[in-house]
């Protein structure tokens, strides 16, 4: 499967324990990776929503939790 450089970087960081989150509120806060998990105070990096949506469409990541306003993703172990 062909992934862009940005998509590959997200997958690599998720494989190293970073969690991917996306704000789905009306304010559209964006998406980010957070070391150690969303809400645990670790370092964070912004991620393009287009990158998140492309990884979902390619079935590389799957949504594991959708507690408004945050949706979280993990790597798809079946991909």
TIVO-2410 file (N, C-alpha, C; in nm, 3 decimals):
# residues 79
REC num residu      c1      c2      c3 atome chaine
REC   1      X   0.085  -0.117   0.000     N      A
REC   1      X   0.000   0.000   0.000    CA      A
REC   1      X   0.089   0.124   0.000     C      A
REC   2      X   0.056   0.218  -0.082     N      A
REC   2      X   0.134   0.342  -0.090    CA      A
REC   2      X   0.082   0.444   0.010     C      A
REC   3      X   0.171   0.488   0.097     N      A
REC   3      X   0.138   0.592   0.194    CA      A
REC   3      X   0.226   0.712   0.166     C      A
REC   4      X   0.172   0.831   0.192     N      A
REC   4      X   0.253   0.951   0.178    CA      A
REC   4      X   0.352   0.957   0.293     C      A
REC   5      X   0.445   1.051   0.284     N      A
REC   5      X   0.543   1.069   0.391    CA      A
REC   5      X   0.474   1.102   0.523     C      A
REC   6      X   0.374   1.189   0.519     N      A
REC   6      X   0.301   1.227   0.641    CA      A
REC   6      X   0.226   1.107   0.700     C      A
REC   7      X   0.163   1.029   0.615     N      A
REC   7      X   0.090   0.911   0.662    CA      A
REC   7      X   0.184   0.809   0.723     C      A
REC   8      X   0.299   0.789   0.660     N      A
REC   8      X   0.399   0.695   0.711    CA      A
REC   8      X   0.449   0.740   0.848     C      A
REC   9      X   0.472   0.869   0.864     N      A
REC   9      X   0.520   0.922   0.993    CA      A
REC   9      X   0.418   0.900   1.103     C      A
REC  10      X   0.290   0.922   1.073     N      A
REC  10      X   0.185   0.898   1.173    CA      A
REC  10      X   0.184   0.751   1.214     C      A
REC  11      X   0.190   0.663   1.117     N      A
REC  11      X   0.190   0.518   1.146    CA      A
REC  11      X   0.312   0.481   1.231     C      A
REC  12      X   0.428   0.533   1.198     N      A
REC  12      X   0.549   0.504   1.275    CA      A
REC  12      X   0.535   0.550   1.420     C      A
REC  13      X   0.484   0.671   1.439     N      A
REC  13      X   0.468   0.722   1.576    CA      A
REC  13      X   0.364   0.641   1.653     C      A
REC  14      X   0.255   0.605   1.587     N      A
REC  14      X   0.154   0.523   1.654    CA      A
REC  14      X   0.213   0.388   1.694     C      A
REC  15      X   0.299   0.334   1.611     N      A
REC  15      X   0.365   0.207   1.640    CA      A
REC  15      X   0.460   0.221   1.759     C      A
REC  16      X   0.504   0.344   1.788     N      A
REC  16      X   0.594   0.371   1.901    CA      A
REC  16      X   0.518   0.412   2.027     C      A
REC  17      X   0.384   0.402   2.025     N      A
REC  17      X   0.306   0.431   2.145    CA      A
REC  17      X   0.235   0.565   2.149     C      A
REC  18      X   0.243   0.642   2.041     N      A
REC  18      X   0.168   0.767   2.035    CA      A
REC  18      X   0.024   0.733   1.997     C      A
REC  19      X  -0.073   0.807   2.054     N      A
REC  19      X  -0.214   0.786   2.021    CA      A
REC  19      X  -0.263   0.900   1.933     C      A
REC  20      X  -0.346   0.866   1.838     N      A
REC  20      X  -0.402   0.964   1.746    CA      A
REC  20      X  -0.542   1.003   1.790     C      A
REC  21      X  -0.565   1.133   1.802     N      A
REC  21      X  -0.696   1.184   1.839    CA      A
REC  21      X  -0.742   1.288   1.739     C      A
REC  22      X  -0.874   1.304   1.731     N      A
REC  22      X  -0.932   1.402   1.640    CA      A
REC  22      X  -1.048   1.471   1.711     C      A
REC  23      X  -1.047   1.602   1.709     N      A
REC  23      X  -1.156   1.682   1.767    CA      A
REC  23      X  -1.267   1.688   1.664     C      A
REC  24      X  -1.383   1.635   1.699     N      A
REC  24      X  -1.496   1.635   1.605    CA      A
REC  24      X  -1.605   1.733   1.647     C      A
REC  25      X  -1.570   1.827   1.735     N      A
REC  25      X  -1.668   1.927   1.777    CA      A
REC  25      X  -1.692   2.027   1.665     C      A
REC  26      X  -1.788   2.110   1.684     N      A
REC  26      X  -1.822   2.210   1.583    CA      A
REC  26      X  -1.709   2.309   1.559     C      A
REC  27      X  -1.620   2.322   1.656     N      A
REC  27      X  -1.507   2.416   1.640    CA      A
REC  27      X  -1.395   2.356   1.554     C      A
REC  28      X  -1.403   2.228   1.523     N      A
REC  28      X  -1.305   2.160   1.439    CA      A
REC  28      X  -1.163   2.188   1.485     C      A
REC  29      X  -1.131   2.143   1.604     N      A
REC  29      X  -0.999   2.167   1.662    CA      A
REC  29      X  -0.885   2.094   1.595     C      A
REC  30      X  -0.912   2.003   1.505     N      A
REC  30      X  -0.805   1.936   1.433    CA      A
REC  30      X  -0.774   1.798   1.488     C      A
REC  31      X  -0.658   1.748   1.448     N      A
REC  31      X  -0.614   1.614   1.489    CA      A
REC  31      X  -0.472   1.625   1.542     C      A
REC  32      X  -0.434   1.530   1.628     N      A
REC  32      X  -0.301   1.533   1.686    CA      A
REC  32      X  -0.261   1.395   1.734     C      A
REC  33      X  -0.131   1.376   1.746     N      A
REC  33      X  -0.073   1.258   1.808    CA      A
REC  33      X  -0.025   1.300   1.946     C      A
REC  34      X  -0.044   1.214   2.046     N      A
REC  34      X   0.006   1.245   2.178    CA      A
REC  34      X   0.079   1.123   2.234     C      A
REC  35      X   0.202   1.148   2.278     N      A
REC  35      X   0.287   1.041   2.332    CA      A
REC  35      X   0.226   0.988   2.461     C      A
REC  36      X   0.211   0.858   2.470     N      A
REC  36      X   0.157   0.797   2.591    CA      A
REC  36      X   0.005   0.795   2.597     C      A
REC  37      X  -0.063   0.857   2.502     N      A
REC  37      X  -0.209   0.853   2.498    CA      A
REC  37      X  -0.272   0.990   2.509     C      A
REC  38      X  -0.387   1.004   2.447     N      A
REC  38      X  -0.462   1.130   2.448    CA      A
REC  38      X  -0.502   1.163   2.591     C      A
REC  39      X  -0.472   1.285   2.632     N      A
REC  39      X  -0.511   1.332   2.765    CA      A
REC  39      X  -0.415   1.298   2.876     C      A
REC  40      X  -0.300   1.236   2.843     N      A
REC  40      X  -0.205   1.198   2.947    CA      A
REC  40      X  -0.089   1.294   2.962     C      A
REC  41      X  -0.092   1.406   2.889     N      A
REC  41      X   0.006   1.511   2.909    CA      A
REC  41      X   0.140   1.494   2.842     C      A
REC  42      X   0.154   1.392   2.759     N      A
REC  42      X   0.281   1.374   2.689    CA      A
REC  42      X   0.296   1.474   2.574     C      A
REC  43      X   0.410   1.471   2.511     N      A
REC  43      X   0.435   1.557   2.395    CA      A
REC  43      X   0.326   1.534   2.290     C      A
REC  44      X   0.298   1.637   2.212     N      A
REC  44      X   0.197   1.621   2.107    CA      A
REC  44      X   0.245   1.682   1.976     C      A
REC  45      X   0.188   1.632   1.867     N      A
REC  45      X   0.221   1.681   1.734    CA      A
REC  45      X   0.091   1.695   1.655     C      A
REC  46      X   0.076   1.806   1.585     N      A
REC  46      X  -0.043   1.826   1.502    CA      A
REC  46      X  -0.039   1.732   1.383     C      A
REC  47      X  -0.157   1.689   1.341     N      A
REC  47      X  -0.171   1.602   1.225    CA      A
REC  47      X  -0.282   1.661   1.138     C      A
REC  48      X  -0.262   1.660   1.011     N      A
REC  48      X  -0.364   1.707   0.918    CA      A
REC  48      X  -0.485   1.615   0.923     C      A
REC  49      X  -0.603   1.674   0.922     N      A
REC  49      X  -0.726   1.593   0.920    CA      A
REC  49      X  -0.732   1.512   0.791     C      A
REC  50      X  -0.676   1.566   0.683     N      A
REC  50      X  -0.673   1.492   0.556    CA      A
REC  50      X  -0.590   1.364   0.571     C      A
REC  51      X  -0.482   1.372   0.648     N      A
REC  51      X  -0.399   1.254   0.674    CA      A
REC  51      X  -0.478   1.150   0.752     C      A
REC  52      X  -0.549   1.194   0.855     N      A
REC  52      X  -0.632   1.102   0.934    CA      A
REC  52      X  -0.736   1.035   0.845     C      A
REC  53      X  -0.807   1.114   0.768     N      A
REC  53      X  -0.914   1.058   0.685    CA      A
REC  53      X  -0.860   0.965   0.577     C      A
REC  54      X  -0.742   0.995   0.523     N      A
REC  54      X  -0.680   0.906   0.424    CA      A
REC  54      X  -0.642   0.773   0.489     C      A
REC  55      X  -0.587   0.776   0.610     N      A
REC  55      X  -0.551   0.652   0.678    CA      A
REC  55      X  -0.674   0.569   0.714     C      A
REC  56      X  -0.783   0.635   0.748     N      A
REC  56      X  -0.908   0.563   0.774    CA      A
REC  56      X  -0.958   0.498   0.645     C      A
REC  57      X  -0.959   0.576   0.534     N      A
REC  57      X  -1.008   0.519   0.408    CA      A
REC  57      X  -0.922   0.405   0.357     C      A
REC  58      X  -0.792   0.411   0.387     N      A
REC  58      X  -0.702   0.302   0.346    CA      A
REC  58      X  -0.706   0.186   0.445     C      A
REC  59      X  -0.786   0.201   0.551     N      A
REC  59      X  -0.804   0.100   0.656    CA      A
REC  59      X  -0.674   0.069   0.731     C      A
REC  60      X  -0.587   0.170   0.741     N      A
REC  60      X  -0.462   0.155   0.815    CA      A
REC  60      X  -0.489   0.179   0.964     C      A
REC  61      X  -0.584   0.268   0.994     N      A
REC  61      X  -0.622   0.295   1.133    CA      A
REC  61      X  -0.773   0.276   1.148     C      A
REC  62      X  -0.815   0.249   1.271     N      A
REC  62      X  -0.957   0.234   1.301    CA      A
REC  62      X  -0.991   0.314   1.426     C      A
REC  63      X  -1.113   0.364   1.430     N      A
REC  63      X  -1.160   0.439   1.547    CA      A
REC  63      X  -1.187   0.340   1.661     C      A
REC  64      X  -1.135   0.372   1.778     N      A
REC  64      X  -1.157   0.284   1.893    CA      A
REC  64      X  -1.249   0.347   1.997     C      A
REC  65      X  -1.260   0.477   1.994     N      A
REC  65      X  -1.340   0.546   2.095    CA      A
REC  65      X  -1.390   0.676   2.037     C      A
REC  66      X  -1.515   0.706   2.062     N      A
REC  66      X  -1.572   0.832   2.017    CA      A
REC  66      X  -1.653   0.891   2.131     C      A
REC  67      X  -1.579   0.952   2.222     N      A
REC  67      X  -1.643   1.024   2.333    CA      A
REC  67      X  -1.636   1.171   2.299     C      A
REC  68      X  -1.749   1.225   2.256     N      A
REC  68      X  -1.755   1.363   2.211    CA      A
REC  68      X  -1.680   1.453   2.308     C      A
REC  69      X  -1.595   1.539   2.263     N      A
REC  69      X  -1.570   1.577   2.124    CA      A
REC  69      X  -1.448   1.509   2.061     C      A
REC  70      X  -1.394   1.404   2.125     N      A
REC  70      X  -1.270   1.345   2.073    CA      A
REC  70      X  -1.294   1.203   2.022     C      A
REC  71      X  -1.239   1.177   1.906     N      A
REC  71      X  -1.239   1.043   1.848    CA      A
REC  71      X  -1.093   0.996   1.852     C      A
REC  72      X  -1.069   0.873   1.896     N      A
REC  72      X  -0.932   0.821   1.900    CA      A
REC  72      X  -0.919   0.702   1.805     C      A
REC  73      X  -0.796   0.682   1.760     N      A
REC  73      X  -0.768   0.577   1.660    CA      A
REC  73      X  -0.651   0.491   1.704     C      A
REC  74      X  -0.650   0.368   1.655     N      A
REC  74      X  -0.536   0.277   1.672    CA      A
REC  74      X  -0.504   0.218   1.536     C      A
REC  75      X  -0.385   0.158   1.525     N      A
REC  75      X  -0.349   0.091   1.402    CA      A
REC  75      X  -0.438  -0.030   1.382     C      A
REC  76      X  -0.479  -0.054   1.260     N      A
REC  76      X  -0.564  -0.168   1.227    CA      A
REC  76      X  -0.476  -0.292   1.222     C      A
REC  77      X  -0.497  -0.382   1.314     N      A
REC  77      X  -0.417  -0.504   1.320    CA      A
REC  77      X  -0.452  -0.602   1.208     C      A
REC  78      X  -0.565  -0.579   1.140     N      A
REC  78      X  -0.609  -0.667   1.032    CA      A
REC  78      X  -0.564  -0.620   0.895     C      A
REC  79      X  -0.491  -0.508   0.891     N      A
REC  79      X  -0.451  -0.452   0.761    CA      A
REC  79      X  -0.324  -0.517   0.710     C      A
***
